[in-house]
Structure formats: structure tokens, C-alpha cells
Amino acid sequence: MVVPGDPAVAAAASAAAAAADAVIETAAAFRRALSGLDPELLSGSACVGLVEELAVTENACAAARAKAAARVAECGAHRDRGFG
């Protein structure tokens, strides 16, 4: 049960906000790195490893996005951005 004003809840919320900020910053850096990627200059072997890591990352992103989207829907926060 969540108790209003519970220091443990406040600490957990603060940690979650810091993690979200870190994900946003890291995602932006990752997109910048991807923009410089030229697979034509890589060996086939290097591309195999790249494809494997990108697939794992894609799946992790999809799972995180689904969890965040569920929370957005639960709170109705999408309306703050002009969505239905």
C-alpha cells in the first residue's frame, strides 16, 4: 500500500525520475551514433554483431515504451500533449 508522504515512496519516485532522464539522454546519444553508422564500411562479421545488439536493444525499447505508454494512458497524460 502506498502511504502519502512516505519517504521510501518519495525516494523511489526520485530514482525513477533520474532513470527516465538518463534514458532520454542516452536515447538521444544513441540516435546521434546511429546517424553516423555506415554498414557499407563494416565487415560482414561486424554487421552480424551489430544486428544482434540492435535487435536486443529494439526489443528492450519496445518493452519500456509499452510500460511507459500504459502509464500515460492510466494517467491521461497524453491529453497534455494534445492527443485524444
PDB file of N, CA, C and O in Angstrom, chain B, residues numbered from 101:
ATOM      1  N   MET B 101       0.839  -1.175   0.000  1.00  0.00           N
ATOM      2  CA  MET B 101       0.000   0.000   0.000  1.00  0.00           C
ATOM      3  C   MET B 101       0.891   1.249   0.000  1.00  0.00           C
ATOM      4  O   MET B 101       1.879   1.319   0.731  1.00  0.00           O
ATOM      5  N   VAL B 102       0.523   2.232  -0.833  1.00  0.00           N
ATOM      6  CA  VAL B 102       1.265   3.485  -0.906  1.00  0.00           C
ATOM      7  C   VAL B 102       0.713   4.431   0.150  1.00  0.00           C
ATOM      8  O   VAL B 102      -0.490   4.685   0.214  1.00  0.00           O
ATOM      9  N   VAL B 103       1.610   4.942   0.968  1.00  0.00           N
ATOM     10  CA  VAL B 103       1.235   5.880   2.022  1.00  0.00           C
ATOM     11  C   VAL B 103       1.705   7.269   1.607  1.00  0.00           C
ATOM     12  O   VAL B 103       2.898   7.480   1.391  1.00  0.00           O
ATOM     13  N   PRO B 104       0.757   8.237   1.492  1.00  0.00           N
ATOM     14  CA  PRO B 104       1.171   9.597   1.113  1.00  0.00           C
ATOM     15  C   PRO B 104       2.236  10.129   2.074  1.00  0.00           C
ATOM     16  O   PRO B 104       2.131   9.973   3.290  1.00  0.00           O
ATOM     17  N   GLY B 105       3.253  10.755   1.504  1.00  0.00           N
ATOM     18  CA  GLY B 105       4.326  11.320   2.304  1.00  0.00           C
ATOM     19  C   GLY B 105       5.359  10.312   2.777  1.00  0.00           C
ATOM     20  O   GLY B 105       6.268  10.664   3.529  1.00  0.00           O
ATOM     21  N   ASP B 106       5.231   9.075   2.351  1.00  0.00           N
ATOM     22  CA  ASP B 106       6.178   8.023   2.739  1.00  0.00           C
ATOM     23  C   ASP B 106       7.537   8.327   2.118  1.00  0.00           C
ATOM     24  O   ASP B 106       7.638   8.422   0.895  1.00  0.00           O
ATOM     25  N   PRO B 107       8.581   8.481   2.923  1.00  0.00           N
ATOM     26  CA  PRO B 107       9.908   8.789   2.387  1.00  0.00           C
ATOM     27  C   PRO B 107      10.416   7.730   1.406  1.00  0.00           C
ATOM     28  O   PRO B 107      11.129   8.061   0.460  1.00  0.00           O
ATOM     29  N   ALA B 108      10.063   6.485   1.617  1.00  0.00           N
ATOM     30  CA  ALA B 108      10.502   5.429   0.704  1.00  0.00           C
ATOM     31  C   ALA B 108       9.873   5.603  -0.672  1.00  0.00           C
ATOM     32  O   ALA B 108      10.522   5.374  -1.693  1.00  0.00           O
ATOM     33  N   VAL B 109       8.610   6.009  -0.695  1.00  0.00           N
ATOM     34  CA  VAL B 109       7.920   6.245  -1.967  1.00  0.00           C
ATOM     35  C   VAL B 109       8.540   7.448  -2.673  1.00  0.00           C
ATOM     36  O   VAL B 109       8.763   7.417  -3.883  1.00  0.00           O
ATOM     37  N   ALA B 110       8.813   8.495  -1.923  1.00  0.00           N
ATOM     38  CA  ALA B 110       9.440   9.689  -2.490  1.00  0.00           C
ATOM     39  C   ALA B 110      10.815   9.361  -3.058  1.00  0.00           C
ATOM     40  O   ALA B 110      11.173   9.848  -4.130  1.00  0.00           O
ATOM     41  N   ALA B 111      11.582   8.548  -2.358  1.00  0.00           N
ATOM     42  CA  ALA B 111      12.913   8.167  -2.837  1.00  0.00           C
ATOM     43  C   ALA B 111      12.808   7.322  -4.104  1.00  0.00           C
ATOM     44  O   ALA B 111      13.583   7.503  -5.042  1.00  0.00           O
ATOM     45  N   ALA B 112      11.857   6.410  -4.126  1.00  0.00           N
ATOM     46  CA  ALA B 112      11.674   5.570  -5.306  1.00  0.00           C
ATOM     47  C   ALA B 112      11.247   6.407  -6.503  1.00  0.00           C
ATOM     48  O   ALA B 112      11.717   6.181  -7.618  1.00  0.00           O
ATOM     49  N   ALA B 113      10.359   7.372  -6.281  1.00  0.00           N
ATOM     50  CA  ALA B 113       9.911   8.244  -7.366  1.00  0.00           C
ATOM     51  C   ALA B 113      11.068   9.086  -7.888  1.00  0.00           C
ATOM     52  O   ALA B 113      11.190   9.299  -9.094  1.00  0.00           O
ATOM     53  N   SER B 114      11.910   9.561  -6.988  1.00  0.00           N
ATOM     54  CA  SER B 114      13.071  10.354  -7.395  1.00  0.00           C
ATOM     55  C   SER B 114      14.044   9.516  -8.217  1.00  0.00           C
ATOM     56  O   SER B 114      14.569   9.982  -9.228  1.00  0.00           O
ATOM     57  N   ALA B 115      14.281   8.289  -7.788  1.00  0.00           N
ATOM     58  CA  ALA B 115      15.168   7.385  -8.528  1.00  0.00           C
ATOM     59  C   ALA B 115      14.591   7.056  -9.899  1.00  0.00           C
ATOM     60  O   ALA B 115      15.325   6.981 -10.884  1.00  0.00           O
ATOM     61  N   ALA B 116      13.275   6.861  -9.962  1.00  0.00           N
ATOM     62  CA  ALA B 116      12.635   6.564 -11.245  1.00  0.00           C
ATOM     63  C   ALA B 116      12.741   7.757 -12.189  1.00  0.00           C
ATOM     64  O   ALA B 116      12.973   7.582 -13.385  1.00  0.00           O
ATOM     65  N   ALA B 117      12.574   8.960 -11.665  1.00  0.00           N
ATOM     66  CA  ALA B 117      12.698  10.161 -12.495  1.00  0.00           C
ATOM     67  C   ALA B 117      14.123  10.314 -13.014  1.00  0.00           C
ATOM     68  O   ALA B 117      14.325  10.685 -14.170  1.00  0.00           O
ATOM     69  N   ALA B 118      15.106  10.035 -12.174  1.00  0.00           N
ATOM     70  CA  ALA B 118      16.506  10.106 -12.603  1.00  0.00           C
ATOM     71  C   ALA B 118      16.789   9.061 -13.680  1.00  0.00           C
ATOM     72  O   ALA B 118      17.505   9.341 -14.641  1.00  0.00           O
ATOM     73  N   ALA B 119      16.235   7.870 -13.526  1.00  0.00           N
ATOM     74  CA  ALA B 119      16.420   6.822 -14.534  1.00  0.00           C
ATOM     75  C   ALA B 119      15.780   7.233 -15.854  1.00  0.00           C
ATOM     76  O   ALA B 119      16.360   7.014 -16.917  1.00  0.00           O
ATOM     77  N   ALA B 120      14.587   7.827 -15.796  1.00  0.00           N
ATOM     78  CA  ALA B 120      13.920   8.280 -17.012  1.00  0.00           C
ATOM     79  C   ALA B 120      14.748   9.353 -17.711  1.00  0.00           C
ATOM     80  O   ALA B 120      14.899   9.323 -18.932  1.00  0.00           O
ATOM     81  N   ASP B 121      15.285  10.301 -16.942  1.00  0.00           N
ATOM     82  CA  ASP B 121      16.146  11.341 -17.523  1.00  0.00           C
ATOM     83  C   ASP B 121      17.370  10.720 -18.194  1.00  0.00           C
ATOM     84  O   ASP B 121      17.769  11.144 -19.279  1.00  0.00           O
ATOM     85  N   ALA B 122      17.958   9.725 -17.552  1.00  0.00           N
ATOM     86  CA  ALA B 122      19.134   9.060 -18.113  1.00  0.00           C
ATOM     87  C   ALA B 122      18.782   8.333 -19.403  1.00  0.00           C
ATOM     88  O   ALA B 122      19.565   8.347 -20.353  1.00  0.00           O
ATOM     89  N   VAL B 123      17.620   7.702 -19.449  1.00  0.00           N
ATOM     90  CA  VAL B 123      17.183   7.008 -20.666  1.00  0.00           C
ATOM     91  C   VAL B 123      16.992   8.014 -21.798  1.00  0.00           C
ATOM     92  O   VAL B 123      17.412   7.763 -22.928  1.00  0.00           O
ATOM     93  N   ILE B 124      16.368   9.140 -21.506  1.00  0.00           N
ATOM     94  CA  ILE B 124      16.144  10.163 -22.540  1.00  0.00           C
ATOM     95  C   ILE B 124      17.472  10.671 -23.085  1.00  0.00           C
ATOM     96  O   ILE B 124      17.638  10.789 -24.299  1.00  0.00           O
ATOM     97  N   GLU B 125      18.416  10.973 -22.202  1.00  0.00           N
ATOM     98  CA  GLU B 125      19.733  11.458 -22.641  1.00  0.00           C
ATOM     99  C   GLU B 125      20.474  10.391 -23.444  1.00  0.00           C
ATOM    100  O   GLU B 125      21.081  10.688 -24.473  1.00  0.00           O
ATOM    101  N   THR B 126      20.421   9.162 -22.974  1.00  0.00           N
ATOM    102  CA  THR B 126      21.109   8.064 -23.648  1.00  0.00           C
ATOM    103  C   THR B 126      20.484   7.773 -25.005  1.00  0.00           C
ATOM    104  O   THR B 126      21.191   7.481 -25.969  1.00  0.00           O
ATOM    105  N   ALA B 127      19.159   7.852 -25.079  1.00  0.00           N
ATOM    106  CA  ALA B 127      18.470   7.616 -26.349  1.00  0.00           C
ATOM    107  C   ALA B 127      18.885   8.655 -27.392  1.00  0.00           C
ATOM    108  O   ALA B 127      19.106   8.319 -28.556  1.00  0.00           O
ATOM    109  N   ALA B 128      18.990   9.905 -26.973  1.00  0.00           N
ATOM    110  CA  ALA B 128      19.424  10.952 -27.902  1.00  0.00           C
ATOM    111  C   ALA B 128      20.846  10.692 -28.381  1.00  0.00           C
ATOM    112  O   ALA B 128      21.141  10.853 -29.566  1.00  0.00           O
ATOM    113  N   ALA B 129      21.727  10.293 -27.471  1.00  0.00           N
ATOM    114  CA  ALA B 129      23.106   9.980 -27.855  1.00  0.00           C
ATOM    115  C   ALA B 129      23.152   8.775 -28.786  1.00  0.00           C
ATOM    116  O   ALA B 129      23.944   8.743 -29.728  1.00  0.00           O
ATOM    117  N   PHE B 130      22.312   7.796 -28.526  1.00  0.00           N
ATOM    118  CA  PHE B 130      22.267   6.595 -29.371  1.00  0.00           C
ATOM    119  C   PHE B 130      21.802   6.959 -30.779  1.00  0.00           C
ATOM    120  O   PHE B 130      22.359   6.467 -31.760  1.00  0.00           O
ATOM    121  N   ARG B 131      20.790   7.814 -30.884  1.00  0.00           N
ATOM    122  CA  ARG B 131      20.318   8.234 -32.216  1.00  0.00           C
ATOM    123  C   ARG B 131      21.417   8.982 -32.965  1.00  0.00           C
ATOM    124  O   ARG B 131      21.564   8.818 -34.176  1.00  0.00           O
ATOM    125  N   ARG B 132      22.187   9.803 -32.252  1.00  0.00           N
ATOM    126  CA  ARG B 132      23.314  10.503 -32.906  1.00  0.00           C
ATOM    127  C   ARG B 132      24.345   9.495 -33.403  1.00  0.00           C
ATOM    128  O   ARG B 132      24.871   9.637 -34.507  1.00  0.00           O
ATOM    129  N   ALA B 133      24.635   8.482 -32.597  1.00  0.00           N
ATOM    130  CA  ALA B 133      25.595   7.454 -33.010  1.00  0.00           C
ATOM    131  C   ALA B 133      25.085   6.708 -34.231  1.00  0.00           C
ATOM    132  O   ALA B 133      25.854   6.413 -35.146  1.00  0.00           O
ATOM    133  N   LEU B 134      23.804   6.404 -34.250  1.00  0.00           N
ATOM    134  CA  LEU B 134      23.231   5.690 -35.398  1.00  0.00           C
ATOM    135  C   LEU B 134      23.318   6.506 -36.677  1.00  0.00           C
ATOM    136  O   LEU B 134      23.487   5.949 -37.762  1.00  0.00           O
ATOM    137  N   SER B 135      23.203   7.823 -36.555  1.00  0.00           N
ATOM    138  CA  SER B 135      23.247   8.661 -37.753  1.00  0.00           C
ATOM    139  C   SER B 135      24.615   8.607 -38.434  1.00  0.00           C
ATOM    140  O   SER B 135      24.724   8.881 -39.629  1.00  0.00           O
ATOM    141  N   GLY B 136      25.650   8.258 -37.684  1.00  0.00           N
ATOM    142  CA  GLY B 136      26.989   8.154 -38.254  1.00  0.00           C
ATOM    143  C   GLY B 136      27.354   6.752 -38.705  1.00  0.00           C
ATOM    144  O   GLY B 136      28.468   6.515 -39.172  1.00  0.00           O
ATOM    145  N   LEU B 137      26.428   5.833 -38.569  1.00  0.00           N
ATOM    146  CA  LEU B 137      26.698   4.433 -38.900  1.00  0.00           C
ATOM    147  C   LEU B 137      26.652   4.215 -40.411  1.00  0.00           C
ATOM    148  O   LEU B 137      25.695   4.622 -41.068  1.00  0.00           O
ATOM    149  N   ASP B 138      27.671   3.582 -40.957  1.00  0.00           N
ATOM    150  CA  ASP B 138      27.698   3.224 -42.380  1.00  0.00           C
ATOM    151  C   ASP B 138      28.082   1.754 -42.498  1.00  0.00           C
ATOM    152  O   ASP B 138      29.267   1.423 -42.538  1.00  0.00           O
ATOM    153  N   PRO B 139      27.085   0.869 -42.552  1.00  0.00           N
ATOM    154  CA  PRO B 139      27.367  -0.563 -42.618  1.00  0.00           C
ATOM    155  C   PRO B 139      28.204  -0.973 -43.831  1.00  0.00           C
ATOM    156  O   PRO B 139      28.867  -2.009 -43.806  1.00  0.00           O
ATOM    157  N   GLU B 140      28.176  -0.178 -44.872  1.00  0.00           N
ATOM    158  CA  GLU B 140      28.975  -0.489 -46.063  1.00  0.00           C
ATOM    159  C   GLU B 140      30.468  -0.506 -45.749  1.00  0.00           C
ATOM    160  O   GLU B 140      31.243  -1.145 -46.461  1.00  0.00           O
ATOM    161  N   LEU B 141      30.871   0.180 -44.706  1.00  0.00           N
ATOM    162  CA  LEU B 141      32.278   0.263 -44.339  1.00  0.00           C
ATOM    163  C   LEU B 141      32.670  -0.788 -43.309  1.00  0.00           C
ATOM    164  O   LEU B 141      33.826  -0.843 -42.889  1.00  0.00           O
ATOM    165  N   LEU B 142      31.720  -1.618 -42.900  1.00  0.00           N
ATOM    166  CA  LEU B 142      31.973  -2.652 -41.898  1.00  0.00           C
ATOM    167  C   LEU B 142      32.067  -4.024 -42.554  1.00  0.00           C
ATOM    168  O   LEU B 142      31.523  -4.254 -43.634  1.00  0.00           O
ATOM    169  N   SER B 143      32.758  -4.913 -41.887  1.00  0.00           N
ATOM    170  CA  SER B 143      32.809  -6.297 -42.362  1.00  0.00           C
ATOM    171  C   SER B 143      31.459  -6.963 -42.104  1.00  0.00           C
ATOM    172  O   SER B 143      30.659  -6.488 -41.298  1.00  0.00           O
ATOM    173  N   GLY B 144      31.226  -8.055 -42.795  1.00  0.00           N
ATOM    174  CA  GLY B 144      30.015  -8.828 -42.555  1.00  0.00           C
ATOM    175  C   GLY B 144      29.951  -9.308 -41.121  1.00  0.00           C
ATOM    176  O   GLY B 144      28.887  -9.298 -40.501  1.00  0.00           O
ATOM    177  N   SER B 145      31.085  -9.726 -40.596  1.00  0.00           N
ATOM    178  CA  SER B 145      31.149 -10.196 -39.216  1.00  0.00           C
ATOM    179  C   SER B 145      30.795  -9.090 -38.230  1.00  0.00           C
ATOM    180  O   SER B 145      30.074  -9.324 -37.260  1.00  0.00           O
ATOM    181  N   ALA B 146      31.297  -7.900 -38.476  1.00  0.00           N
ATOM    182  CA  ALA B 146      30.970  -6.773 -37.606  1.00  0.00           C
ATOM    183  C   ALA B 146      29.481  -6.459 -37.676  1.00  0.00           C
ATOM    184  O   ALA B 146      28.870  -6.109 -36.666  1.00  0.00           O
ATOM    185  N   CYS B 147      28.902  -6.581 -38.853  1.00  0.00           N
ATOM    186  CA  CYS B 147      27.479  -6.308 -39.011  1.00  0.00           C
ATOM    187  C   CYS B 147      26.613  -7.348 -38.304  1.00  0.00           C
ATOM    188  O   CYS B 147      25.529  -7.026 -37.817  1.00  0.00           O
ATOM    189  N   VAL B 148      27.085  -8.595 -38.245  1.00  0.00           N
ATOM    190  CA  VAL B 148      26.331  -9.625 -37.520  1.00  0.00           C
ATOM    191  C   VAL B 148      26.193  -9.211 -36.057  1.00  0.00           C
ATOM    192  O   VAL B 148      25.095  -9.241 -35.502  1.00  0.00           O
ATOM    193  N   GLY B 149      27.287  -8.830 -35.443  1.00  0.00           N
ATOM    194  CA  GLY B 149      27.242  -8.395 -34.046  1.00  0.00           C
ATOM    195  C   GLY B 149      26.382  -7.162 -33.876  1.00  0.00           C
ATOM    196  O   GLY B 149      25.642  -7.049 -32.899  1.00  0.00           O
ATOM    197  N   LEU B 150      26.469  -6.246 -34.808  1.00  0.00           N
ATOM    198  CA  LEU B 150      25.670  -5.026 -34.756  1.00  0.00           C
ATOM    199  C   LEU B 150      24.182  -5.354 -34.844  1.00  0.00           C
ATOM    200  O   LEU B 150      23.378  -4.831 -34.073  1.00  0.00           O
ATOM    201  N   VAL B 151      23.824  -6.213 -35.778  1.00  0.00           N
ATOM    202  CA  VAL B 151      22.421  -6.601 -35.946  1.00  0.00           C
ATOM    203  C   VAL B 151      21.896  -7.275 -34.680  1.00  0.00           C
ATOM    204  O   VAL B 151      20.780  -6.999 -34.240  1.00  0.00           O
ATOM    205  N   GLU B 152      22.702  -8.154 -34.100  1.00  0.00           N
ATOM    206  CA  GLU B 152      22.278  -8.825 -32.860  1.00  0.00           C
ATOM    207  C   GLU B 152      22.022  -7.815 -31.738  1.00  0.00           C
ATOM    208  O   GLU B 152      20.996  -7.882 -31.062  1.00  0.00           O
ATOM    209  N   GLU B 153      22.944  -6.893 -31.547  1.00  0.00           N
ATOM    210  CA  GLU B 153      22.793  -5.896 -30.482  1.00  0.00           C
ATOM    211  C   GLU B 153      21.631  -4.947 -30.753  1.00  0.00           C
ATOM    212  O   GLU B 153      20.904  -4.574 -29.832  1.00  0.00           O
ATOM    213  N   LEU B 154      21.458  -4.557 -32.009  1.00  0.00           N
ATOM    214  CA  LEU B 154      20.334  -3.686 -32.342  1.00  0.00           C
ATOM    215  C   LEU B 154      18.998  -4.383 -32.105  1.00  0.00           C
ATOM    216  O   LEU B 154      18.042  -3.748 -31.661  1.00  0.00           O
ATOM    217  N   ALA B 155      18.922  -5.673 -32.395  1.00  0.00           N
ATOM    218  CA  ALA B 155      17.682  -6.419 -32.164  1.00  0.00           C
ATOM    219  C   ALA B 155      17.354  -6.501 -30.677  1.00  0.00           C
ATOM    220  O   ALA B 155      16.204  -6.314 -30.281  1.00  0.00           O
ATOM    221  N   VAL B 156      18.359  -6.779 -29.859  1.00  0.00           N
ATOM    222  CA  VAL B 156      18.143  -6.835 -28.408  1.00  0.00           C
ATOM    223  C   VAL B 156      17.718  -5.459 -27.889  1.00  0.00           C
ATOM    224  O   VAL B 156      16.818  -5.348 -27.056  1.00  0.00           O
ATOM    225  N   THR B 157      18.374  -4.424 -28.388  1.00  0.00           N
ATOM    226  CA  THR B 157      18.039  -3.058 -27.975  1.00  0.00           C
ATOM    227  C   THR B 157      16.638  -2.677 -28.419  1.00  0.00           C
ATOM    228  O   THR B 157      15.891  -2.052 -27.666  1.00  0.00           O
ATOM    229  N   GLU B 158      16.284  -3.047 -29.625  1.00  0.00           N
ATOM    230  CA  GLU B 158      14.941  -2.764 -30.142  1.00  0.00           C
ATOM    231  C   GLU B 158      13.877  -3.413 -29.252  1.00  0.00           C
ATOM    232  O   GLU B 158      12.869  -2.786 -28.927  1.00  0.00           O
ATOM    233  N   ASN B 159      14.101  -4.654 -28.866  1.00  0.00           N
ATOM    234  CA  ASN B 159      13.135  -5.354 -28.013  1.00  0.00           C
ATOM    235  C   ASN B 159      13.041  -4.709 -26.635  1.00  0.00           C
ATOM    236  O   ASN B 159      11.949  -4.571 -26.084  1.00  0.00           O
ATOM    237  N   ALA B 160      14.185  -4.315 -26.078  1.00  0.00           N
ATOM    238  CA  ALA B 160      14.179  -3.652 -24.774  1.00  0.00           C
ATOM    239  C   ALA B 160      13.450  -2.308 -24.850  1.00  0.00           C
ATOM    240  O   ALA B 160      12.708  -1.942 -23.938  1.00  0.00           O
ATOM    241  N   CYS B 161      13.670  -1.585 -25.940  1.00  0.00           N
ATOM    242  CA  CYS B 161      12.988  -0.294 -26.122  1.00  0.00           C
ATOM    243  C   CYS B 161      11.482  -0.491 -26.259  1.00  0.00           C
ATOM    244  O   CYS B 161      10.703   0.272 -25.689  1.00  0.00           O
ATOM    245  N   ALA B 162      11.070  -1.507 -27.010  1.00  0.00           N
ATOM    246  CA  ALA B 162       9.638  -1.771 -27.191  1.00  0.00           C
ATOM    247  C   ALA B 162       8.979  -2.101 -25.856  1.00  0.00           C
ATOM    248  O   ALA B 162       7.870  -1.642 -25.582  1.00  0.00           O
ATOM    249  N   ALA B 163       9.643  -2.883 -25.035  1.00  0.00           N
ATOM    250  CA  ALA B 163       9.082  -3.239 -23.728  1.00  0.00           C
ATOM    251  C   ALA B 163       8.976  -2.003 -22.833  1.00  0.00           C
ATOM    252  O   ALA B 163       7.958  -1.799 -22.172  1.00  0.00           O
ATOM    253  N   ALA B 164      10.018  -1.187 -22.813  1.00  0.00           N
ATOM    254  CA  ALA B 164       9.995   0.025 -21.989  1.00  0.00           C
ATOM    255  C   ALA B 164       8.939   0.998 -22.495  1.00  0.00           C
ATOM    256  O   ALA B 164       8.229   1.616 -21.702  1.00  0.00           O
ATOM    257  N   ARG B 165       8.836   1.133 -23.806  1.00  0.00           N
ATOM    258  CA  ARG B 165       7.835   2.026 -24.395  1.00  0.00           C
ATOM    259  C   ARG B 165       6.425   1.568 -24.029  1.00  0.00           C
ATOM    260  O   ARG B 165       5.574   2.391 -23.692  1.00  0.00           O
ATOM    261  N   ALA B 166       6.175   0.269 -24.094  1.00  0.00           N
ATOM    262  CA  ALA B 166       4.850  -0.258 -23.757  1.00  0.00           C
ATOM    263  C   ALA B 166       4.498   0.031 -22.300  1.00  0.00           C
ATOM    264  O   ALA B 166       3.365   0.409 -22.001  1.00  0.00           O
ATOM    265  N   LYS B 167       5.459  -0.143 -21.392  1.00  0.00           N
ATOM    266  CA  LYS B 167       5.205   0.145 -19.976  1.00  0.00           C
ATOM    267  C   LYS B 167       4.926   1.632 -19.760  1.00  0.00           C
ATOM    268  O   LYS B 167       4.012   2.000 -19.022  1.00  0.00           O
ATOM    269  N   ALA B 168       5.722   2.484 -20.411  1.00  0.00           N
ATOM    270  CA  ALA B 168       5.525   3.927 -20.260  1.00  0.00           C
ATOM    271  C   ALA B 168       4.195   4.358 -20.882  1.00  0.00           C
ATOM    272  O   ALA B 168       3.496   5.203 -20.321  1.00  0.00           O
ATOM    273  N   ALA B 169       3.847   3.793 -22.018  1.00  0.00           N
ATOM    274  CA  ALA B 169       2.579   4.135 -22.671  1.00  0.00           C
ATOM    275  C   ALA B 169       1.390   3.715 -21.822  1.00  0.00           C
ATOM    276  O   ALA B 169       0.380   4.418 -21.780  1.00  0.00           O
ATOM    277  N   ALA B 170       1.499   2.584 -21.149  1.00  0.00           N
ATOM    278  CA  ALA B 170       0.420   2.146 -20.257  1.00  0.00           C
ATOM    279  C   ALA B 170       0.235   3.148 -19.119  1.00  0.00           C
ATOM    280  O   ALA B 170      -0.892   3.452 -18.726  1.00  0.00           O
ATOM    281  N   ARG B 171       1.344   3.655 -18.597  1.00  0.00           N
ATOM    282  CA  ARG B 171       1.267   4.647 -17.525  1.00  0.00           C
ATOM    283  C   ARG B 171       0.674   5.948 -18.040  1.00  0.00           C
ATOM    284  O   ARG B 171      -0.118   6.585 -17.345  1.00  0.00           O
ATOM    285  N   VAL B 172       1.047   6.352 -19.247  1.00  0.00           N
ATOM    286  CA  VAL B 172       0.487   7.558 -19.859  1.00  0.00           C
ATOM    287  C   VAL B 172      -1.029   7.420 -19.971  1.00  0.00           C
ATOM    288  O   VAL B 172      -1.770   8.332 -19.605  1.00  0.00           O
ATOM    289  N   ALA B 173      -1.483   6.276 -20.478  1.00  0.00           N
ATOM    290  CA  ALA B 173      -2.923   6.044 -20.627  1.00  0.00           C
ATOM    291  C   ALA B 173      -3.623   6.025 -19.273  1.00  0.00           C
ATOM    292  O   ALA B 173      -4.718   6.568 -19.126  1.00  0.00           O
ATOM    293  N   GLU B 174      -2.992   5.403 -18.295  1.00  0.00           N
ATOM    294  CA  GLU B 174      -3.560   5.317 -16.944  1.00  0.00           C
ATOM    295  C   GLU B 174      -3.778   6.711 -16.346  1.00  0.00           C
ATOM    296  O   GLU B 174      -4.782   6.963 -15.681  1.00  0.00           O
ATOM    297  N   CYS B 175      -2.834   7.596 -16.591  1.00  0.00           N
ATOM    298  CA  CYS B 175      -2.892   8.950 -16.027  1.00  0.00           C
ATOM    299  C   CYS B 175      -3.630   9.941 -16.916  1.00  0.00           C
ATOM    300  O   CYS B 175      -3.997  11.027 -16.466  1.00  0.00           O
ATOM    301  N   GLY B 176      -3.850   9.570 -18.186  1.00  0.00           N
ATOM    302  CA  GLY B 176      -4.441  10.505 -19.137  1.00  0.00           C
ATOM    303  C   GLY B 176      -3.473  11.599 -19.551  1.00  0.00           C
ATOM    304  O   GLY B 176      -3.886  12.638 -20.068  1.00  0.00           O
ATOM    305  N   ALA B 177      -2.186  11.368 -19.326  1.00  0.00           N
ATOM    306  CA  ALA B 177      -1.169  12.392 -19.591  1.00  0.00           C
ATOM    307  C   ALA B 177      -1.024  12.725 -21.068  1.00  0.00           C
ATOM    308  O   ALA B 177      -0.495  13.783 -21.410  1.00  0.00           O
ATOM    309  N   HIS B 178      -1.481  11.847 -21.946  1.00  0.00           N
ATOM    310  CA  HIS B 178      -1.393  12.119 -23.382  1.00  0.00           C
ATOM    311  C   HIS B 178      -2.195  13.365 -23.757  1.00  0.00           C
ATOM    312  O   HIS B 178      -1.887  14.029 -24.747  1.00  0.00           O
ATOM    313  N   ARG B 179      -3.208  13.679 -22.977  1.00  0.00           N
ATOM    314  CA  ARG B 179      -4.020  14.864 -23.260  1.00  0.00           C
ATOM    315  C   ARG B 179      -3.205  16.148 -23.098  1.00  0.00           C
ATOM    316  O   ARG B 179      -3.491  17.159 -23.738  1.00  0.00           O
ATOM    317  N   ASP B 180      -2.183  16.095 -22.230  1.00  0.00           N
ATOM    318  CA  ASP B 180      -1.313  17.270 -22.036  1.00  0.00           C
ATOM    319  C   ASP B 180      -0.545  17.621 -23.296  1.00  0.00           C
ATOM    320  O   ASP B 180      -0.110  18.759 -23.472  1.00  0.00           O
ATOM    321  N   ARG B 181      -0.379  16.637 -24.173  1.00  0.00           N
ATOM    322  CA  ARG B 181       0.355  16.854 -25.438  1.00  0.00           C
ATOM    323  C   ARG B 181      -0.594  16.997 -26.627  1.00  0.00           C
ATOM    324  O   ARG B 181      -0.157  17.022 -27.778  1.00  0.00           O
ATOM    325  N   GLY B 182      -1.889  17.090 -26.343  1.00  0.00           N
ATOM    326  CA  GLY B 182      -2.863  17.316 -27.405  1.00  0.00           C
ATOM    327  C   GLY B 182      -3.388  16.058 -28.073  1.00  0.00           C
ATOM    328  O   GLY B 182      -4.006  16.137 -29.135  1.00  0.00           O
ATOM    329  N   PHE B 183      -3.152  14.896 -27.469  1.00  0.00           N
ATOM    330  CA  PHE B 183      -3.664  13.649 -28.019  1.00  0.00           C
ATOM    331  C   PHE B 183      -4.952  13.271 -27.311  1.00  0.00           C
ATOM    332  O   PHE B 183      -5.053  13.352 -26.087  1.00  0.00           O
ATOM    333  N   GLY B 184      -5.931  12.858 -28.097  1.00  0.00           N
ATOM    334  CA  GLY B 184      -7.244  12.414 -27.727  1.00  0.00           C
ATOM    335  C   GLY B 184      -7.575  12.295 -26.341  1.00  0.00           C
ATOM    336  O   GLY B 184      -8.696  11.914 -26.004  1.00  0.00           O
TER     337      GLY B 184
END
